[in-house]
């Protein structure tokens, strides 16, 4: 990280940012072409969990190349300066790298789905119809490393 004064090194603070976020952006590479997509997610034990349709571009790419980068940010606020060049932004962010895997095991899939629902909709009952369950896959991202950054705080 270039700006060491903005770096967040405390893993608990990084995890707090992740837990407060509603959206995660995952970046994939398909034949050296970048592909980025916003996703709902859950986080547990240094892993991200993402639900997806069984078919689609991100699933196709992950099956060919499971290297992944992700970005999460919260608490955005533009701080307008007197001149445009003095304008800046307040935020917290996390960027990380890892490997993505498709979860096939039904029991592990339910646990992962519960992590996602707990993160996104904690007050909703965790009940899934068989029809719904058959239409989705869960992507597990095992995080290799991640860094946090804060600006304006």
N, C-alpha and C positions, 0 to 999 in steps of 0.2 A: 504494500500500500504506500503510495507516494506521500500522502499527508498523514504522517504518524500521529499528529496532534488530534486527528479526528477518528483514529482507530479505536474500536471497542475490542478489548482483549478478554474481558470477563465472559466466560461461556454462559453464565447465568443471565447476564444482560442480553447477550445475543439471543438466547432462547426466549427471553421475555418479548423481544421484538417479534420473533417468529410466532409466538402464541397470540400476540395482539393483532397480527395481520389477517386480512380476509382473503387476500389474493397472493399467489406465488406465480412468478413467471418462470417457465422452464425453457431452456435453450438447448436445441439439439442440432446435429449436423448430418445432413443427407448429401453424400457425395460432394463434400466441401461447400455446400450451400447451407447457410444458417436458417434455422426455423425456430421461432419463439412463439409461445402460446401461454396465455394466462389460465391458471387452473385454481380450483378450490382444493384444499389440502388439509392434512392433519400432520402432526409432528409427535414423535415419540422415540426415545432411546436413539438419538442421532440419526433418525430416518424420517424422510417425508413419505407420506402416503397420498396417492392421487387416484381418484376414480376416473374411469374413462369408458367410452363405448368400446365394444369389442374390436371394431374396425375403425380405421382412420389414419391420418397421416402420422400422428405422433407414435402410434402403435407400430406402424410399418417401419418408421425410422429406428425406434428402440430395438426392434428385432434385428436390425442390421448393425446398429451402432449404439450401444447402451451408455456411452459417455454423456454426461449431462451437466449443465450449469444451471443454477437457479438464482433468482433475485427476488427479494422480499423487501418492501419498504412501508413505513407508516409515518404518521404525524407530519404530513407535508404542509408547508406554509411558505408562501412567497413573501419575502421581506423586500419591499420596494424601496429603492434608494432614490435620492433626488435626481440622479441621472440613471439611464438604463444600464450603464456599465457598472453601477453600484448596487444593482439589484442582485439578491442572492436567494437561497432557499434553505429553510430548516427541514430536517428529516432525520430519520433513523433508517438504516438499511443493512441488509445481510446479503452477501454473495457467497455462493458455495459451489463445490464440485463433487460429483459422485458417480455412482453407477446405478442405472435403472434396471429393475427386474419386474417381470410380470408375475404376479402371484396366482398360482393355479390351485393350490390347496384350499378347499372350501372353508376349513376351520380358520386358517390364517387370513383368508379373504374377509371373513366376518369380523375378526379382530381388527383388521386394518380399516374396514368400513366404519366400525364403531369409533375408531380414533378420528377419522375424518368428520363424522357426524358430531362427535363431542366437541371438536374444534369449531365447526361451522354453525351448528345448531344444537347447542348443549341441552336445550329444554324439550327437544323432540324425542319421542320414544324411538328406541333402536329396534325397529321391526322392519323386516324386508320380505317382500313377497318373492316367491320362487321365480315368477315371471321377471321381476326387476333384477334379481340376483343373476339370472342367466344372460341378461343384456349388458352387463358391465364387467370390466376387468379392473383390477387394482394394480397400480404401478407403485413399487417400493423403491425409493431412492436411498441407497446406503451412502451417507455423506462421508467423503474422504477428508474434506477440509472446508472451513467457512470462516469468513471474516465479517466483522461488524463495523459500521461507520456511523458517526453522528455529525451533523453540521448545524450550527446555530443554537445548540442546546448546551 
